[in-house]
Amino acid sequence: MEYITSFPGYFVDFVQSLGTVQLIAGGVVALFFGIAAATIGSAIFLPVVATIVYLAVEAVLPALASRASVAVPVFDAALLQRAVALYIVFLVAMGVVFGVKKAILGLSGK
């Protein structure tokens, strides 16, 4: 029962975490993995890999920019919630890229 009553709070936190995706890095990752997807099965599995790559880039990029040591994020509920939000964002973005790619290849006869 506690989960049901606290669901609105989880949902609000989830929606807020969707807004923290860096568009350029997320777009590059989604475009790369969306083009790499060959089948609909890989278009569903590759967002998991893209989420891991994005979280790694998000941890390494600031360290490279400031020439500091890499700070590994703490694995907690907030990181898991962010990973789920990123998966959904990448699933939608890669689905669009995959659909456009299949439509273009279908028009060209390949």
Backbone as a ProteinNet text record, in pm:
[ID]
protein_1_A
[PRIMARY]
MEYITSFPGYFVDFVQSLGTVQLIAGGVVALFFGIAAATIGSAIFLPVVATIVYLAVEAVLPALASRASVAVPVFDAALLQRAVALYIVFLVAMGVVFGVKKAILGLSGK
[TERTIARY]
81.9	0	86.4	200.6	289.4	339.5	365.8	412.3	305.7	181.3	71.9	55.1	65.2	47.9	167.9	286.1	404.9	432.1	348.5	370.1	371.5	281.5	288.1	423.7	484.4	617	722.1	716.6	810.1	790.7	665.5	636.5	687.7	668.8	717.6	869.9	937.2	1083.5	1128.9	1055.6	1089	1079.1	971.4	952.7	1058.5	1095.7	1200.3	1336.3	1362.1	1489.4	1497.2	1382	1382.9	1439.1	1419.9	1464.5	1612	1684.6	1827.1	1917.3	1860.5	1940.5	2007.5	2138.5	2211.5	2181.1	2126.7	2074	2181.4	2296.3	2398.8	2455.7	2496.7	2552.9	2447	2325.7	2217.7	2180.2	2180.7	2149.4	2252.5	2379.5	2486.3	2476.7	2455.9	2445.2	2322.4	2207	2085	2099.3	2161.2	2180	2272.1	2382.9	2477.9	2412.6	2348.6	2290.1	2163.4	2091.3	1973.6	2010.2	2120.2	2166.8	2223.6	2284.5	2343.6	2237.9	2117.3	2011.3	1970.6	1978.2	1946.2	1807.2	1762.2	1631	1552.4	1425.7	1343	1387.6	1439.9	1491.7	1611.6	1699.5	1815.6	1775.7	1666.6	1618.2	1558.5	1521.3	1470.9	1585.3	1686.7	1798.6	1904.3	1931.8	2039.1	2018.4	1896.9	1884.9	1945.5	1951.8	2018.5	2167.4	2227.6	2369.9	2392.2	2301.9	2314	2303.5	2218.6	2206.3	2335.7	2397.1	2524.6	2632.7	2638.4	2737.4	2714.3	2589.2	2559	2598.8	2567.7	2605.5	2757.1	2828.2	2974.3	3028.9	2973.3	3016.9	2988	2873	2834.9	2930.6	2989.9	3084.6	3225.1	3262.8	3400.1	3420.9	3320.5	3336.3	3378.6	3316.6	3363.2	3506	3544.6	3680.4	3781.2	3747.6	3836.6	3846.9	3737.2	3736.6	3819.7	3816.6	3889.5	4018.7	4052.3	4172.6	4178.3	4065.1	4054	4033	4024.9	4000.3	3851.7	3822.2	3684.6	3613.7	3497.6	3415.5	3307.7	3316.7	3219	3090.7	2976.8	2852.3	2814.5	2750.1	2705.1	2581	2581.1	2466.1	2359.8	2257.6	2147.4	2016.3	1908.6	1777.1	1768.7	1835.9	1832	1900.5	2013.1	2082	1997.9	1934.4	1848.8	1729.5	1672	1560.8	1606.9	1725	1780.8	1808.2	1858.3	1885.4	1755.7	1649.3	1521	1469.2	1482.8	1439	1519.7	1650.7	1735.4	1698.9	1667.3	1627.3	1503.7	1406.5	1283.8	1311.9	1393.7	1429.1	1501.5	1598.8	1673.5	1586.7	1494.2	1404.7	1320.4	1267.3	1186.3	1272.8	1387.6	1474.4	1528.4	1571.9	1624.2	1513.3	1393.1	1279.7	1250.9	1260.3	1240.2	1350.8	1476.6	1589.4	1578.7	1543.3	1529.5	1417.7	1304.4	1192.8	1226.8	1295.4	1335.9	1435.9	1528.8	1628.3	1561.1	1466.8	1396	1312	1251.1	1170.2	1258.9	1374.1	1465.4	1519.6	1557.3	1607	1495.9	1371.5	1258.5	1229.8	1248.2	1226	1334.1	1455.7	1565.2	1571.2	1489.5	1482.3	1584.1	1646.3	1745.7	1682.9
-118.9	0	125.4	116.1	232.1	270.1	169.4	195.5	268.5	229	291.5	437	466.5	604.6	691.1	632.1	711.3	716.9	652.3	650	789	880.8	1014.5	1082.6	1065	1122.7	1060.4	927.9	860.5	907	922.7	964.1	1105.3	1196.1	1333.6	1334.6	1257.7	1248.7	1190.2	1091.3	1028.8	1129.5	1206.2	1305.2	1414.4	1455.2	1555.4	1503	1374.2	1319.2	1308.8	1307.9	1308.9	1439.9	1548.2	1678.6	1704.6	1612.2	1634.3	1572	1518.2	1455.3	1564.7	1554.5	1649.2	1614.8	1711.5	1684	1643.1	1707.5	1675.8	1536.3	1507.1	1374.5	1266.6	1292.4	1195.3	1174.4	1282.5	1271.8	1192	1214.6	1140.5	991.9	960.8	819.9	755.4	825.2	769.1	752	847.9	838.5	722.1	708.7	600.3	464	443.3	312.5	289.9	396	381.2	336.5	389.6	347.1	206	170.5	37.1	-72.2	-36.7	-136.7	-194.4	-326.4	-392.7	-455.8	-499	-562	-494.3	-526.5	-468	-517.7	-639	-691.7	-612.8	-579.6	-500.1	-356.7	-308.4	-173.9	-168.3	-282.4	-287.5	-312.2	-389.5	-420.2	-309.7	-246.7	-147.3	-25.1	16.5	126.3	95.7	-32.1	-69.2	-36.4	-75	-46.5	103.8	172.7	317.7	388	338.6	397.1	382	265.6	242.4	332.3	342.8	429.7	575	619.3	758.4	788.2	697.2	719.1	721.8	639.2	641	771.5	817.9	945.2	1060	1054.2	1158.5	1163.8	1051.5	1049.8	1089.2	1054.3	1076	1214.7	1268	1394.8	1511.6	1533.1	1643.6	1623.8	1499	1472.4	1502.2	1471.8	1503	1652.8	1723.8	1867.7	1942.4	1895.5	1965	1894.3	1788.2	1709	1662.4	1618.3	1566.8	1415.5	1354.8	1211.4	1185	1067.9	1030.7	994	1053.8	1021.7	923.6	802.6	699.1	728.3	731.4	761.2	648.1	685.2	588.2	517.8	384.7	308.2	308.9	389.3	397.7	408.1	435.3	441.1	555.9	667.4	780.9	747	675.7	635.6	534.2	443.6	345.3	414.3	511.6	586.7	664	721.5	793.7	698	577.9	479.8	436	417.6	380.3	493.8	617.5	732.5	742.3	721.8	724.9	612.3	493.9	382.8	419.7	481.8	518.7	624.8	723.4	828.1	767.3	680.1	617.7	521.9	453.1	363.5	441.5	555	636.6	696.5	754	818.3	717.2	601.8	500.7	438.3	431.3	383.4	475.5	605.7	701.8	688.2	682.3	668.6	536.9	429.4	298.3	301.4	363.8	372.8	454.5	567.3	650.2	574.6	505	428	319.1	247.6	141.6	200.1	317	380.8	424.6	480.6	523.5	404.6	298.9	179.5	111.3	121	64.1	139.6	268.9	350.2	326.3	299	279.8	136.1	47.6	-88.6	-182.8	-144.5	-233.3	-309.6
0	0	0	66.5	72.4	-66.8	-150	-286	-366.9	-349.1	-424.4	-384.2	-255.9	-211.6	-245.9	-262.5	-294.6	-445.3	-526.1	-670.7	-733.4	-697.8	-759.8	-739.3	-625.1	-600.7	-689.8	-706.5	-796.6	-940	-980.4	-1117	-1143.7	-1050	-1065.9	-1074.9	-989.2	-996	-1128.9	-1178.7	-1306.3	-1419.9	-1424.2	-1529.7	-1521.1	-1401	-1385.4	-1431.9	-1412.4	-1457.3	-1608.9	-1677	-1823.3	-1877.2	-1804.6	-1850.6	-1832.8	-1771.2	-1746.2	-1851.3	-1957.7	-2063	-2145.7	-2162.1	-2246	-2391.4	-2462.5	-2595.8	-2696.5	-2693.8	-2794.3	-2771.2	-2648.2	-2618.9	-2636.7	-2590.3	-2605.9	-2751.3	-2828.3	-2970.7	-3047.5	-3015.7	-3083.1	-3050	-2922.6	-2881.9	-2946.6	-2945.2	-3004	-3154.7	-3220.8	-3365.3	-3401.2	-3329.1	-3356.2	-3337.8	-3222	-3195.3	-3277.5	-3313.4	-3398.6	-3538.5	-3590.5	-3722.8	-3716.2	-3602.3	-3588.3	-3572.8	-3533.6	-3514.5	-3649.6	-3660.6	-3787	-3785.9	-3669.1	-3657.9	-3546.8	-3537.5	-3432.7	-3294.8	-3287.5	-3160.5	-3111.7	-3203.6	-3163.4	-3131.8	-3191.7	-3160.7	-3020.4	-2965.6	-2828.1	-2730	-2768.7	-2679.6	-2676.6	-2788.5	-2794.5	-2705.4	-2671.2	-2575	-2438.6	-2400.5	-2275.6	-2286.3	-2397.5	-2419.6	-2430.8	-2498.9	-2514.1	-2379.8	-2290.7	-2157.3	-2080	-2086.7	-2018.1	-2076.2	-2208.4	-2273	-2233.8	-2232.7	-2197.7	-2053.1	-1961	-1821.1	-1804.8	-1882.1	-1876.6	-1932.8	-2044.3	-2103.2	-2007.6	-1942.7	-1848.4	-1729.2	-1691.6	-1580.5	-1625.4	-1748.1	-1794.4	-1855.2	-1923.2	-1993.9	-1904.8	-1789.3	-1703.7	-1654.2	-1631.3	-1586	-1696.6	-1820	-1931.5	-1954.4	-1936.9	-1960	-1856.4	-1732.8	-1627.3	-1588.2	-1658.6	-1630.9	-1486.2	-1437.1	-1301	-1306.5	-1190.5	-1187	-1208.7	-1260.2	-1290.8	-1161.3	-1140.1	-1023.3	-1066.2	-1015.5	-1048.9	-971.1	-1038.9	-966.6	-871.5	-763.2	-664.2	-717.2	-709.7	-756.8	-648.5	-668.4	-574.2	-651.4	-579.8	-644.3	-743.9	-716.9	-809.1	-940.9	-935.4	-1058.1	-1135.7	-1065.8	-1132.2	-1198.5	-1130.3	-1187.9	-1311.1	-1305.6	-1419.8	-1535.7	-1505.1	-1609.6	-1678.4	-1603.2	-1662.8	-1750.8	-1703.2	-1783	-1911.8	-1903.1	-2022.1	-2118.4	-2065.1	-2151.1	-2232.5	-2166.7	-2237.3	-2342.2	-2307.5	-2403.6	-2523.5	-2497	-2606.6	-2686.8	-2621.7	-2693.7	-2794.4	-2752.7	-2842.8	-2953.4	-2915.5	-3015	-3116.1	-3067.3	-3159.2	-3242.3	-3187.3	-3266.4	-3384.1	-3359.9	-3468.2	-3572.7	-3527.1	-3620.5	-3696.5	-3627.9	-3691.4	-3795.9	-3761.5	-3855.6	-3979	-3958	-4072.4	-4158.7	-4094.5	-4169.8	-4253.3	-4192.8	-4267.1	-4378.8	-4357.1	-4462	-4579.1	-4549.4	-4655.6	-4732.9	-4660.1	-4728	-4807.1	-4757.6	-4830.4	-4959.6	-4957	-5077.9	-5181.1	-5132.9	-5228.9	-5279.5	-5222.3	-5270.8	-5209.7	-5099.7	-5035.6	-4924.4
[MASK]
++++++++++++++++++++++++++++++++++++++++++++++++++++++++++++++++++++++++++++++++++++++++++++++++++++++++++++++

